[in-house]
Amino acid sequence: MLARDIEMFIEHCGLKGLSTKTINSYEQTLRLFMQYMDEQGILLTEKITHLAIQGYIKSIKERGKYTVTTNPNSGNYPDRRVDFGKRVSDITINNYLRNLRVFFNWCVEEELILRSPVKKGDFVKVERKPLEFVSDEDFKRLLKSMNSASFSEYRDSIIIQLLLDTGMRVNECLLIEVTDLDMVKRCISLPADNTKGKKARYVFFSDKMATQLQRWIKYKDRYRDSDFLFCTNKGKRIQVSNFEANVRKYAQRIGLNDIHPHVFRNNFAKRFLMSGGDIYTLSRLLGHSSVTVTEQAYLDITQNDLAEMYRKHSPLSKII
């Protein structure tokens, strides 16, 4: 039964120690898919064909955003959203397909089916949008616009600087405890439970950042009692969604659009490469599972970037 197999797969993901966010993504995709299969009268996993997958993708394209839910009584009122019924993006469709492929590959491994009904050709070719880059001037303007007399804004300015200086994911940053810092070696220990790939790693920060962190810790300890390096006004953990909303608010003050916390990780990666850093080291610092992931995600190097990098490493200019 498809419903039983999905439950077994979700349990398997939990035993593997996958993040709650990843498991939720799998479950949401699979329950919507199961609902569609039920409507088609297909209840057995082994009865799902490639044609059924194609039919499901066609239905996603036709139905529009938020028009289907597994829980109509959730109280979220999706029909009140401004984008209700609008076209589902190709990126979202590919995410659905990616989650389905993981599930069916697991089914093959468990010998529940002979082969996956998801084919490589099902994925939609998407033209990659270059990652947002914040100039030195805009970054300085952003920090300057923040009120250092406010606990939350001073805290957020330190977080933003740390994200740019280390390349951490925002969730990793917000989970840091003061004891994770090594001010002598200028590094931060990220426990496996706090990282996306569930692998412990270290990130490193500059001398300038060390000075900022020392000032921040003294300030925080005067007014808040918390083990977290960055905490709410009540000393609790900061939620990623709240910090994201704060960053957008600060960016809007100075007229910057499409700025969110992940932008600073993107900027770290590009600046690292532009400064002569190698992609293998970058991959390790970012906590990627492979260099291939880094290449696919962070090689937004323009012609002007290439020219600047070349000038730094021209063989003749170093000889003559």
N, C-alpha and C positions, 0 to 999 in steps of 0.2 A: 504494500500500500504506500502511496506517495506520502500521505500524512505521517505515517509511522517512520518512513525513511528520513523525512525532514527532521522529525524529533530526534532521531538517532544521530543525524549529522550535527545538529545544534549541540547536543550533549558532547559529541566528539570534539567540537570546537572549544567547548568549555574545558574539557580535560587537557587539551593542548595548550591551554593558557592564553588563548587569543584575547585581545582587548575587548571590553564590553562594547565599544563603538563598532568594531569589526563584526562581532557576533550579531549585534542589533541590525547591521546592514544586511547580513546574510538572511536573517530571519524575516525582515521586512520584505525583501525581494522574493523569498521562497513562499511566503504566505500569500502574497499577491498572485504569484505564479500558480500556486495550488488552487486558489479561488477560480482562476481562469480555466485551469484543467478540469475542475469540477463542473464548471458550466458546459464544457465540451464533452462531459461524460467520461473523462479519462481519469481513473482513480489509481491505476497501477503505474509505478515508475517505469517498468519495463515496456509499457505500451506507449511511452512518449517518444515520438519520432522527430526527425529534423523538420518535417512539415509542420508539426505542432509548435515547434519553437518559432518557426517563421510566422505562423499564424498569431502567436502571442506578441511578437514584435510588431506585427501589423496592427494589432489591436491597441497597443501602447501608443503608436503614432496617431491612430484615429481618435482615441478617447480624450486626449488632452490632460493637462496637469490636474491632479487632486480629484479627478472625477471618479476614481475607484478607491475604496478603502476596505480594510479587513475588519474595521470596527466603526460602523456608522454612528454609534452612540458615544464616541470618545469625547465629545464636547469641544473638539477643535474647530468646528465650523469651517472646513476647507472652502466651501462655496463663498465665503466672505473674503477670500484672498483676492487681491487685485489681479493675480495671474491665473486664477481659476479657469480651467478649460483651455489654456493656451498650449501651444506646441511643446511636447516633451523634447528636450534637447538631445542631440546625438550623443553627447557625453554621458547623459543620464542613461540612455539606452545601452551604451557600451558598459556602463557600470552594472546594469541589470544582467547583461550577458556574461560579464566577468564573474559575478556571483553565482549565476547558474552553472557556468563551466566548472567552478570549484566544487559545487555540489555533485554534479554528474561525474566528475573525475573521481571523487570520493566513492561514489556508487560503483564505479568500475573497479577501484581498488578493493572494495568490500565484496566484489563479485555479485553485486545485486543486478547489474546489467553488463552486457558485453562491451558496449562502446558508448561514448557520450553523444547525445543528439545535437549538441552545440558544435557548430563548425566555425573554423577560422573566418570563413567568408561572410559569416553573419554580422560581424562587427562593422560598424559604420566608419568609414574613413573620415577623420576629423582634422581640419586644418588647425595646427597648433597655434594658439595665441601666445605671443611673447610675454614673459613674466614682467610684471610691473617693476620699474626701477626708480628708486628715489634718489635724486641728486644730493650732493653734499649740502647745497644751499637749502633745499626743501627739508632735509632732515634737521638742519639747524633751526629752521623756521618752526618746524613741528615741536621741537623741544622747547623753544623759546615761548611758544604760545601756551605752554602748560604752567599752571599755577603751583609753584614750589611751596607755597604756604599751606596748600591743601594736602592732607595726608594721602588721599587717593591719587591725586594728580602727580604728586612727587613720586609716589610709589610706581605709578604707571610709566613715568619718564625713565626711571631706573630699569624697569622691565624692558622697555623698548630699546634702550641702549644695550642691554645684555643680550637681547635677541639678535641684534645686528652684530655684536661683537663675538658671539659664539656659534650662531647658526642653529641653535636649539629649536625644537618645536615648541609652540606656546604651551601646550599641555605639560611637557617636560619641565618647562621653566616654572610654571605655577605650582608644581609639586615639590620643588626644591625646599629642603629644610636647611637651617643655618649650619647644622653639623655636616652637611654634604660639601661645604666649601673648604678648600685648602688655600688659604691666603698666601702661604709661603710658595707653593708650587703653581699658584695662579690657575687652579683647575677646580672643576665641580664634578662630583661623582653622581652619575645618573643610575639609580638601581634598575635592575631588569624589569621590575614591576611597573616602573614609571615610563618605560620607553615603548614606542610603537612595535618594534620588532622583538620585544621581550628579551633583549640582550643588554647587559650593563655596559656602560661606556663612560669615558671622561670627555668633557669639553673644556676648553681653555679660554681664559680671558686676559686682556691686556693690563698693563700697569695702571693706565688711566681708569679702566673699569674697576680695578681693585680699590683705588682711592674712592670712587663713587660708591662702591659696595660698603666699604668701611663706614663712610658717612651715613649711608642709609641705615645700616644695622644699628648704629648708635641712636639715630633718630627713632627708628621703629621701637627699639627696646624701651625708650622713654615713655611711649604712649600706648603700646600694645604688648600683651603677653601671648606670644605665639611661637611655636617651633618652626612654622613656615617662614621662609625668607621673605616672601611677599604674602600678605594676608589682608582680609577685609577689615573694616572698622571694628568688627567684633572679634578679630583674631582668628577667623576661620579661613578655609581655603577659598581662593578666588575661582569662580566658575569661568571657563573659557568663553562662554557666550557673553558674559558680562564684560569681560576684558575686550572682546572683539567690538562690542557696542561702544565702549569707551574710546577705542582707537579710531573708529569711524567718526565719532564726535570731534575728537581733537583734529583729525585731518580736515574735516569740513570747515573748521574755524579758519583755516588758511587756504581754503579752496582746492584741496587735493581730493581727487576722486579715486575710487577703487583701491583704497588703502585699507588693509586688514593685517593682523599680526603675522600671517605667513609671508607677507611681502618682505619682512625684515630677514627672514631665513633665506628667501630668494636673493636678496641683496647681498647677504653674507657670501653666498656661493659664487655669485658673479664677481664680486670684489676680490674674493680669494683667487679666482682664476686670473683675473686681470692683473693681479699683483705678482703673478708668476707661480702661484701654487699649482701643484699637479692634481689631477682628477682622482688619483688613487687615495691621496691623503684627504682630499675633500670628501670622498665617499665615506671614509672612516669617521671623520668629524661629524658628518651629517647623520650617521647611524643607518646608512642604507645597506640593504642585504647584498648588493653587488654594485660594481662600477657601472654596469649597464643601466641600472636604475638612475644613477647620477647623471649619466650621459643623456638619457631621455628627458630628464626633468630640468636640468640646469645648464644646458649648452645654448643659451640665448646670446650668442656672440655676434654682434653686428659687424659690418665692414669697417666702421670706424673703430670698433673695439679691436679688431684684428690689426688694424694699422697701428694703434697705440701699443699693443702687445709686441708687434714686430719691432717697433722703434726701441723698445726696452731691451730686446734680445738680438739686435742686428749684429752678426759676426764681424763685419768690417768695421763698424763703429767702435768695437772693443779692441781692434788690432791697431788701427791708425789713430 
